[in-house]
Structure formats: structure tokens, C-alpha cells
């Protein structure tokens, strides 16, 4: 029988725990952890994501600092704001919502954020810590959420063959590095698949755990998996609803209806990985607060 991994339920449980932790930290230190979110331009999807992040902060008692900037904002103006936030002791986490307008170089902007406040985990210093297995840094929020779902679904990960489809800097690459580390939440045999593979199914059919972050619907079909596989579908694609051409629906990168019956556990889209991403951002912000105040993790 297939288990549907309920990301909403797990995210809610974690947020309740984080809410209590914020109360404890506030009562002991007299300070409230704070997250600053910078958004440049009017991208509708970005606006939705930012509003969700601000609402999530309020729900667990974090301070939310909001910096909406026009699309015409210059590099110098943006770097000045980030520099000020780096020095602001009320702000423990900083993120610049991606994508940025084309005239702004993402690498320059990300590199300006203090690594101790880089709760999105895009700064090279934090990415390097992931590769080294140094847990003093942060984990990127989506891979972190995936790891949480996996560790709850497969308690003994040692030696499991984990296959990642996709090699983006946001999901694929950090996921690979996180799951190969020698700790209880990883210690997997990891294979990376991408567009250079002549036959991706050769690898996906070997997976005990399959993480799919390809950015294309129906990348994984039933012929590409073995029975009993655990599937984490990171994809978010909006397609025409097959049952009603006048509407659209969200689907992942996995052909859910075909593949789910073969899997032992699978994340739905929506309601799987998505709710976990913002939850792990909140967790990273609290971790940043603890690091900056010398509190044992």
C-alpha cells in the first residue's frame, strides 16, 4: 500500500514546535528572531511567495522585515540595503527573493549577504559547509525540507540508493551533497541524473529513494521506477487540466497517477515538498538567531 507523504501535516507539526522554541528564546533573551525579505519588482509568483513567508513568520512569532523595491532598483541601492541589514542586530536572517531583475547579478547580491544571516543558503561559504559536512552553516530550504520528509519516511538511510534527477544550484546539487554525508539523516549511495544521461531510466530504476527536480511534468513514468521506491517530487508545473480545458492544475515532475501505485511512499503536488520549504526557512532563521547570540544548537 502506498503512503502519501503529507507535507502540510509535517510542516504544521514542525511550525508548532518552532513557535514554542521562539517563545522560549524570547523569554530567556528578551529578543525576537527576525527575518528580512527583499523583493525587487512586481513578479506575481514572487509576490505570492513573499506574502507566504511573511505570514509564516507572524504565525510562529518571528519579526518580519519587508523591503519591497521597484524593478529599477540599482545594484548600488540594493547592496546598501543589504549592508545595513547585515549590521542590524534585530535582523537574524536575510533573503533576496529570486529571480532578480535582469540588470542585477544574483551572485553579486547573494555574496553581499552575511553568511551568518544567509538563511536561504545560497552564499558560497554555506554551500561549502554542506560539501564538508559542517553543520554550523545552513541548508537550502527546499533540499532541507526534502531531507526531513525522507528521514521521517525511511528511518534507516544507511546504504540506501538515492537518485537525484536534476542538478540545479537550488535543489539538485545541494541535495546530492547533503544526502552523501555520514550522518543519520543521510549516509546514502547517491547518483545524480541530468540531461546528459542517454537513458535516465537506467538509473531511476535502481533507486530506493528518487528525488525529482527536473522542472518538467511527466519526467518520471511508471516504466522508470522499481516497485517499493520512495519518491520525493519537487516539481511545480502548471498545466491545462486534462478534465477541463478551461482550467489549469498544478502537477509535479512525476506522473503521479501512474507511478504512485508502484511506490511505497510518494509526495503529492501540491501538498508535499512545497509546505516544507518555508518551514525550513523559519527553522534556519531561528538557527541563525542562536548562532548570532551564542546559544548552543
SULPELIN-V555592 format. One record per helix or strand of 3 or more residues. SS is the DSSP state (H for helix, E for strand). FROM is the first residue (numbers start at 1). TO is the last residue. If there is no record, write none. Layout:
SS&FROM&TO / SS&FROM&TO
This chain:
E&3&5 / H&7&29 / E&34&40 / H&44&60 / E&63&69 / H&75&87 / E&93&96 / H&106&112 / H&115&117 / H&124&132 / H&141&153 / E&161&165 / H&172&179 / E&189&193 / H&200&204 / E&209&212 / H&222&224 / E&230&233 / E&237&241 / E&244&251 / H&256&262 / E&265&267 / H&274&292
